[in-house]
Amino acid sequence: MGKPNTRHLDREIMLTERKLEAVRNEELWPLTGSERRQVMGALASGSYRTLRGKSTGRADRTLERVWESVQVRLTAELAAFQKERGRIVAEAATAKAAKKSSGWW
């Protein structure tokens, strides 16, 4: 019995890690449509209030909240992928051990 096939999960883990790093750099490409709309709305609101010479506190808090929620979502996805990969590897190891122990010598 060979190694378990985890290429698909490894690829997803790498992609999610890239997305998480991009979100930490406040890049927009890993965001979903609703998250992107929230960011753009907060940016527009903040720029409008800046133009009027008023405080941008609410827009800043909204931006921080959106970035934090995206990081939480991606961290949860990453943990789920890693847990699934661990389950597959453990399952393959158990099957290999059972096959080895069933031999007649």
C-alpha positions in Angstrom: 0.0 0.0 0.0 1.4 3.4 -1.0 1.1 6.8 0.4 -2.3 8.3 0.7 -3.3 10.7 -2.0 -3.4 14.1 -0.4 -2.3 16.2 -3.4 -5.7 17.9 -3.7 -5.8 18.8 0.0 -2.2 19.9 -0.1 -3.0 22.2 -3.0 -6.0 23.7 -1.2 -3.9 24.2 2.0 -1.3 26.1 0.0 -3.9 28.2 -1.7 -5.6 29.0 1.6 -2.2 30.0 3.2 -1.6 32.3 0.2 -5.1 33.8 0.7 -4.4 34.3 4.4 -1.1 36.1 3.7 -2.8 38.3 1.1 -5.5 39.3 3.6 -2.9 40.2 6.1 -1.4 42.5 3.4 -5.0 43.8 2.9 -5.2 42.7 -0.7 -8.7 42.3 -2.2 -8.4 39.2 -4.4 -9.2 36.6 -1.7 -12.4 38.3 -0.5 -15.8 37.1 -1.4 -18.3 39.4 -3.1 -20.0 40.6 0.1 -16.7 41.1 1.9 -15.5 43.2 -1.1 -18.6 45.3 -1.0 -18.2 45.9 2.7 -14.6 47.0 2.2 -15.5 49.3 -0.7 -18.4 50.8 1.2 -16.3 51.5 4.2 -13.6 53.1 2.0 -16.2 55.2 0.2 -17.7 56.3 3.5 -14.3 57.1 5.0 -13.2 59.1 2.0 -16.5 61.1 1.9 -16.2 61.9 5.6 -12.5 62.9 5.1 -13.5 65.2 2.3 -16.0 66.8 4.6 -13.4 67.2 7.3 -15.1 64.8 9.7 -14.0 61.8 11.7 -13.5 58.5 9.9 -13.8 56.4 13.1 -16.8 54.3 12.1 -15.4 53.5 8.6 -12.0 52.5 10.2 -13.8 50.2 12.6 -15.8 48.7 9.8 -12.6 48.0 7.8 -10.9 46.4 10.8 -13.9 44.2 11.5 -14.1 43.0 7.9 -10.4 42.2 7.7 -10.6 40.3 11.0 -13.7 38.3 9.9 -12.0 37.4 6.7 -8.9 36.2 8.6 -11.1 34.2 10.9 -12.9 32.6 8.0 -9.6 31.7 6.2 -8.1 30.4 9.4 -11.1 28.1 10.0 -10.8 26.8 6.4 -7.1 26.1 6.8 -7.7 24.3 10.0 -10.5 22.2 8.4 -8.2 21.3 5.4 -5.4 20.3 7.7 -7.7 18.2 9.9 -9.1 16.4 6.9 -5.5 15.8 5.6 -4.6 14.4 9.0 -7.6 12.1 9.0 -6.8 10.7 5.6 -3.2 10.1 6.6 -4.2 8.4 9.9 -6.8 6.3 8.0 -4.2 5.1 5.5 -1.7 4.3 8.4 -4.4 2.3 10.2 -5.2 0.4 7.0 -1.5 -0.3 6.4 -1.1 -1.5 10.0 -4.1 -3.8 9.7 -2.8 -5.2 6.5 0.6 -5.9 8.0 -0.8 -7.6 11.1 -3.1 -9.9 9.1 -0.1 -11.6 7.5 0.6 -15.2 8.5 4.1 -14.8 9.8 
